[in-house]
Amino acid sequence: MTPRAVVVERVEELLERHPPATTTAPEFWGAQYDLGLAWVQFPVGLGGLAVEPSLQEIVTLRLFEAEAPRNFLRNFVGIGMAAPTIVNFGSMTQQQRLLRPIFTCEEQWCQLFSEPGAGSDLANVATRAERDGDEWIVNGHKVWTSMGHRARWGILIARTDPTVPKHKGLTYFLCDMLTPGVDVRPLRQISGEAEFNEVFLSDVRIPDALRVGQPGEGWRVVVGTLMTERAHNGENVRRPRGFGPIAHAMRLWDDVGGTDGLRDRLTQTWIEAEVLRLTAWRADQSGRPGPSGPQSGKPGPEGSVLKLAAGILPQRVFELCTDLLGPRGMLIDDYEMRQPDVMAQSNMGDGRDEIDIVKALLSSGLEVGGGDLAAARVRVVHRPTRASGHVDRRLRDAPTGRDGAIEHGRRPRRDRHRQGAPQLAFGHDRWWHDRNPEEHDRRAHAGPSGRAPPRSRPAVVRAALNYFLTERGLMTAPDDATFQERKQHLKDAFRASRGYFDEIWDEIIGLDLDFFEEYERFSSVPWHHGALDAKTKELIAVALNASVTHMYMPGVRSHIRQAIKFGATKDEIMEVFQLVSVLGVHSLTVGLPIFLEELKRAEATEG
């Protein structure tokens, strides 16, 4: 019987003897381990069948179809990092004691690598371990420890010889998190979640039997751990097409819909998710032993690329989700601190369950996990193996967006320099600009439905308040003639005093006419008093609206129009943009097209 046939037969045996619908998760995972279907490439008796790792795909997909319980997000560090490290570098005693509880999730694991002064530069760790007979005494401080509050074990790197170069003085340990001196403290995120922790190690005694590899060879073990982590990141995306984070965006689109531009973004994001899924397959295939496998059974560079891409995709998905939600995407039910039991509860899950989109977007797990994006790019470029330098150079030189994310599959555009400018929340911006410049400004700033997009939204408070009150039926105004007459009078007075009226105010002015009246009186004082003439004041207003701290296009247009009305010349307005560009060149890229249009408009009016 071929290895493939053996795997297929055992998967069917597992499902027949342990139906997922009636079997508890730990029992199912234990049976899967005993049948050698936990890690098929592992030795027989240690959760594997000693076959090609690519055959694990058969197990993954078949169990997914059968809706079997999934343990990867429950014990990511244990299954994806600790287990391969223990098999490759650990003792037989460690393998027999630890592997089965890892896979059944009876014992969860965490990673004790990063420190306050050693994040992407892992070899710079300061945690010390000193030999004391058959034990090591460890002292140090670790941070960004995912799920440390639930972990029974941790994989730990510590410095055992400070007299040698930093890469040679490290040793790798397995740390029992219940050992006296291990203090785990939560790191609360802006959303209230506390997936991450900091761990203080104070005179923690670790038996020498829990050392992995020889003293001073910790760096070699760490590199093996990180490479298997990148390969096993494929488990997060190695699922049928359309599942994972992108499933949330697809479900949201079905519920609320959106503009043509948002549909284009959804399509592009779906394509990126599919490319990521296929990259996971490639990473899995690259570990195939024998002459057909380029890395002879070792994790390849695809895993590093996958690690980077898997960190970028959820950010893009949830940014798209908040754009689809509009102002509702800024609302969070509560900020109570919660420490999740599994990683699926702390960020995107697997796409099959409903989640709080906003909390997921705010979760630092979408960026901090494994290091920030800039550090991730450095790690890909400076991988230990140089098997695919062409991939490294592409990533190093790839264009990046405003958030530092690599723009996969996008060709350079002529207007790439405008990335810092407020971008439309929908596509076809050039079509709108040519058809109706003022409508282009309004949409670019406020969105097609008058709602401000997540980026560059000075009116965010007004939009959120309007949405909140409307949703609860409180956005009502008296219909009597006296009220409407006074409202119109205030609008006309503002327009007469300032030369324009911002329609963004129209939805909320009726909530408190007295306030708006006082606001109009207060804000108009500089326009009717003082030493500066009206033209100079309008030029200053142009600068304020065009500055990178504001970049309010409707305001730029209205104040240019007013400045020209009061006699401002082309050279004077151009000098304003030159001065304000000191704060950021995007003031020019946003303001100059508007200025040229208003100049043509004024010339046409005069003509």
N, C-alpha and C positions, 0 to 999 in steps of 0.2 A: 504494500500500500504506500502510495506516495505521501510525503509530508503534508501536502495540501489536503489530501483525502483524510488523513488522520485528524487534522485540525477541524475540517468540516464535520466529521463524524462526532468528534468530542463536543463541539458546540451544540449539535442537535441533542446529544446525550444530556448535556447540562440543562437545556431548556425543557427536555422531557421529564427529567427527574426532579427538577427544581423550577416549576413554573413561576415566572416573575410575579404574577398576580397574587400568588398565595405563599410566596417565600419571603421571609424577611431579608433585608438588604445584607446584613452581615453573614447570614447563612448562605445566601446566593454567592457572595464574593468568596467565602471560604470554599465552597464547592468548585467555583471557577479556578481558584488557586490549586486545589488538589488535582484537578484534571489537567493542569499544565497550561491553562489558558489565561493566566495573569500576565505574564510576559513570555510569549512563546519561544523567544530566543534564549531564555535563561536555561540553566541545566535542569535535567529531569529531577524532580523531587524538591525543587526550589521555585515552583510556580511556573515552570517552563517545560518545553519539549525538545529543546536544543535544535530548533529549526530556524529557518531564515526569519528575521524580524518583519519582513514584508507581509508574512502570513498573519500577523496580528490584525491586519486590516479586515480579514475575513471575520474574525471574532468581533471586532468593534462594530462593523456594519450590521452583522446579524443580530447582535444584542441590542443595538439601537432600534432595529426594526421590531424586535420583540418587546420593546419598552422595558428592558431590564434596568435595574438600578445602576446608576453610574457613580463611581467612587472617585473619579479623577479630581474634581473640584473640592471634594471633601478632604482629600489628603494629597494635594498637589505636590508638595515638597517630598513627601514620603515616597509616592509612587513614581514621580518623574525625576527625582534627583537622588534621594537617599538609597533607594533600592538598587539602581544600576551601579552606584558607587560601591555599595557593600558587596555586590557580586563581583565587580572588577578588581577591587582593592582590599576588601575585608576578609576576615578569617572565616573558616567554616562554622565556628561557634557563633559568630555574629550573624551569618546568613541563616542558620537554622533557628536562631532565637527571634530574629527581627522581621524577616521577610513576610511571613504569613500575617502577623498582626498589622503590618503596613498595608497590605492589600485589603484586608477586611475592615480597615479603618478603626480597629479596636484601639490602636495607638497612632495618634496623629503626630505629624512631624512639622518642624519649622526650620528656618535657615538662620544661622547665627554667623553671618559674614560681615555685612555692612556695619560701619562704625561712624561716629560723628566726624572723624577725620579721615575716613577711608571708605569712600563710596565706590566710584568707578575705579579707583586705584586700590584694588583689593589687597595687593601685596604690601600696602602701607599700614596694615592693621597693627594696633598697639596693645591689644589684649595679650596678656602674658600667661604662660603656663610653665611652672617650675616643677621639676621632678622631685618627688619625695617618696623614695622606696618604690612600691608598686602602684603609686598614685601620682597624679599631676594636680597641682594647686593652681587654679585659674582665677585671674582677676582681670576685669575689663568691662566695657560698656558697648552693647550692640544696639542698633536702631533699625527701623523699618522692618521689623520682624513680623511678617504676615502670619496671622493665626497663632501667634505665640501664646495667647491666652488659653488656647485649647490643646496645645501640643504637649505630648508626653516626652518626646525626644526632639533633639535639635542637632543638626550637623554644624560643627563648630570649627573655625580656623583660628589658631592662636600662635603667637610668636614664642618659640622655645629656645632660640639662640639669637640674641640681639647683636652678637659680635660678627656675624657673617652678612653678606649682601641680603637685602630684604626678601628676595624670592627664595633664598635657601634656608632661612631660619624659621620656617613655618611648619606646623604639624597639625594634622587633621584628627578631630575627635568626634565621637558620638556622645552627646551630653544628655543625661537624664534630667529633664526639666523639673523633677520633683526633688532633686538634690538640694540639701540646705545651702543657702547662699545665692540661689537663683531667684531674682526678683523681677517679675514681669509687670510692666506698667503700660496702660493703654495710651496711644497717641490719637487724640480725638481730631477728626477731620471737620471741615467746614459744614458738611452735611449732617454731622452728628455721628456718623459711623466711626467705629474704632477697630478697623480691620488690622491696622498696624500697631506694633508695640515697640517699646524699648526694653531691653533686658540688661539688668545689672548683675554682674558676676562677682561675688565677694567671697574669696577663699573657698571656691567650689572645688571639691575633690572628685576627680574623675579617675576611675581605675584604668591602669595601663591596658587592660584587656579591651577597653573601648577606644583605643587608638586605632586609626585606619592608616595603614602604610607605615613606613619607618619614620622615626623622628627626623625632622628637617626636610622631608619629602612631601610636605603638605601642599606645596604649590602644584606639584604634578597631579595630586589627587583632586585639588580644586578645579584645575583645568578640565579634568575628566568629568567632574560633576557639572560644570557649567555647559560643557558641550552636550552632555546627555539631556540637560534641562532644555536647551534650545531644540534638540530633536524631539523631545517629549512635549514641547509646546504645541506640536502638531495635534495632540489630543484635544486641545481646545477648539480646533477648527476641522479636525478630521471627522466630519460628520456629513450626512447627506446634504446636497446642495440646498441653499436657502435657509439653513439653520444657524444658530449662533446669534450674535448681536444684530446682524442684518434682519433677522426675523422680527425684531421689535419695530424697526423702521417700516417694514412691509406691513405689519399689522396696523401701525399708526396711519399709514397712507390709506389703507382700506377704510379706516374709521373717519378720518378728517379730510383726506384729500389735500390738494395744494395747487400751486401754480405750475405752469409748464416748466419753468426753471427748476423748481423743486423736484419735479418728476425726472428731469435730466440728471440732477444730482443723485437722486435715489438710484437711477439706472447705473450711473458711474460707480456709486458706492457698492451696489450689488456686484458689479463686475470685479471690483477690488476684493470683495469677500470671496468670490469664486476663485480668483487668482491665488489668494491666500490659502484656500482649501487645497488647491492643486499643488502649491508649494509645500504644504504639509506632506502630501503624498511623496513628492520628490525627496524631501528630507528623510522620510521613512525608507524609501528605496535606496538612498545613498548609503545607508548602513548595512546593506546586504553583503554578507561575507563572500569570499571567493573572487575569481578573476573578473566576474561581471560587475562587481561593486567597486567603485573608484576609491573608496576609503577602506576596503578590506575589513568591513565590519565595524569600523570606527565612525562616530558621528561626523558628518561633513559640514562644509561651510553653509549649506542650505539652512541648517538649524539656526545659525547666527542671523541670517537674513530673516528667517521666520520669526525669531524673537523680536526683532525690530518692527517688522510689519504687523505682528500681532498686537503690539502696543499702540500702533497708530490707528488701526482700523476702528476699535471701539470708540475712540475720541471722535472720529469723523461720523460714525453712525449716530452717536448721541447728540452731536452738534446739529446734524440733520434733523433729528427728532425734535429738538427744541425749536428749530425753525418751523417745523410743521405744527407745533403746538402754539406758536405765537406767544402772546403775553402769558398764557397759562404755563409756558415752559419756565417761568421765573418763580413759580409758586411751589413751596414745599410745605407738606402737611405739618411737620414738626422737626425740631432740631435735637430731639432727645438722643443721648448717647446710647448706641447699641453696639455690642460686640457680636458679630455674626458667628454662627456655628460652623458654616462652610463658606468657601470662597464664593460660591454661586450667589449667596445672599448679600455679598459685599459689593458686587459690581453688576455684570451683565447677565449672569446665569447662562443657560444654554439656548435661550430663545423660545422655550416652550411655555414659560410661565410669565404672568404679568409682573412687571416691576415698576418701581418709581423711577421714571426716566430722568427726572431732575436730580434726584439723589445719585443716580448712577453717573450722570455727567459730572457732578461735583466731586464724586469720590476720587481722592488722590490715587486710588488704586489704578485708575486708568492711565496714570502717567508715572507714578513713583515705582510701581511694581517692576522690579528688575533694574531700576535706574531711570533717570529722565531720558528724553529722546536724544538730546545732544550726546549724552554719555553712551547711549546705545549705539549711535552712529560711530563713535570713536571705537567701541568694542568691535564692531563689524570690520572697520578699516584695519584695526591692529590685532586681528585674530592671531593666535599662535601659529596656525598653519596658513601657508600662502598658496593653497591649492587653486584658488580662483581669484587671483589678484584683479582680474578684469571686473569682477563683481564689486570688489572693494572700491576700486576707483570710481565706478559709477555711483555708488552710494556716497562717496566722499564729495563728488562734484555735483550731485543731483540738486536741482533747484528745490528750495524749501518754501513753505508757506509762512504766513505771519506767526504761526504757533511753533515753527521750527520743524514741522512734519515734512517728510519727503513727499513730493508730489508725484506719486507713482503714475506712470503712463501718460503724463501730461507733457505736451510739447511746449517749448518756450513760446510765449506770445509777445507780440510787439508791445503791448501795454503792460508787460510784467512789472514795470517800474511803478505802476499805479496800485500795487497790492496793498500799500499802506492806507490808501484812500478808502472811504466808506464804500463797501461793495453792495450790490443789489442782492436781495434775498430771492431773486428769481433770475432767469436767463434773459437773453436777447436785450441786454442793456444798450447796445449801440443802436438797435432798431428804435427803441423808445427815445433815445437821445436825439436821433435825427427827426423823428416824427413830432415830438412835443418836448422841448427842453424843460419846461416847467414841470410837466408831468413826470419826466425822468428824475428831476430833483426830488419831487415829492415821494416817488416810489423808492428811489435809492435811499432816502432817509427814513421813510416811514413804512415801506412795504406796500404791496398792492392793495391791501385792505385798510391802510392807514395805521397799521401796527408797526412799531419799530422793530427791526431785526436785532438779534443778539449783539452784533458788532456795531459800534458807533451809534448809540441810541440816547441822545440827550433828553428825549421825551419819555424815557423809560418809566418814570414814576407816573406820569399822566396816563400812559397807555395801560400800565398795570392797574392803576386805580379805576380807570374806566372799565376794564374787563371785569375786575372784582365786583364792582357795584352792579354792572349789567347782569352778571351771572346770578346775583342774588336778588335781582329785581328792584334794586335801590337806585338805579340810574334813571330817575324820572324827574321831570320838571313841570311846574304848573303850566296849564294850558291857557290861563286867563290872559286877556289882551294886555293888561297892565304890565304883567311880567315880561311877555314877549316884546312889548314896546320898549321897556327899559333895557332889556338885553340887546336889542338892535341899536338902541341909542349908545350904549357903551362901546359896541363894536365900531360904530360910525365915528365916535369920539376918538377912539384909539387910532383908527385909520387916518382921521384928519390931523391928529397930533403927530403921528409917527410916519405917515405916508404908506402904511401897509397894515395888514392884520393877518397874523399867523393862524391858519385854519385849524392847526392842531389844538388851539384853545377852544374851538367851537363846541366840542363834545363835553367839556367840563366847566365852561363858564357859567352854565346854569346852576351848578351846585351851590355857588355862593357869589351872588352878584356884588354884594358889598365888598368882598375880598378883591374881586377883579377890579372894581372901581378904584379901590385904594392902591392896588398894584399899578394900574395905569397912571394914576396921579404921581406915585412915587417914582416909577421908572421913566416917566417923561420929563422929570425935573431937569436932567442934564441937557435935554434937547431944546429947552426954552430959556435957560439961564446959563450964566458963566461967560468966560472970556473967549472960548473957542467959537468959531463960526460954524454954521450948519454943515458946510462941506467937510471941514476937518473932522467933525464928530462922526459923520457918515463914513469917512475913510478909516477912522479908528474902529468903527463897528464892522467894517469889512475885514480888517485885520483880526479882530476878535473871533468872528465867525469862521474865518479861513484857517485859524491857527490849529495845529495838530491836536490841541487839547479840546477843541470844539468841533471843527469840521462840519458845520451845519450849512448844507448847500442852499436850502431855501433862504436862509438869512444872508448868505453871501450874495445871492442874486438880488434880493430886495434892497440891500444897502448899496450895492453897486448902482442899481437903478436910481436910488435916492441921491447918491453922490454925483452922478452925471446930471441929475436934475438941478443940483445946486452948483453946477459949474466945474466939476472935477474933470481934468483932462485925462487922456489915455496914459500919458507919461506919469501923472500923479498916482493913478490907480496901479499902474505897473510897479511903481516904486514901493507901494504898500506891500504887494506880494513879494517883492524882493526882500524887504525887511522881515516880513513874518516867516519867510522860508528859512531864516536862521534857526527857528525852532524845529523845522522839519520840512524837507523838500516836497512832501505831499500837499502842503498848502498850495504850492504852485500847480501840481498836477490836478488838483480838484478845482482850484479857483480860476485858473487861466481860461479853460474852455468856456466857463460861465461868463467871464469878463469879455471875451471876444464876441460871444453871442449878444450880450447886452450892448456892446459897442456898435455892432451892426444894427441892432434894433433902434438905438438912438439915432444913428445916421439915417436910417430909413424913415424914422419919424420926422426928422428935420427936413429931409428931402421931400 
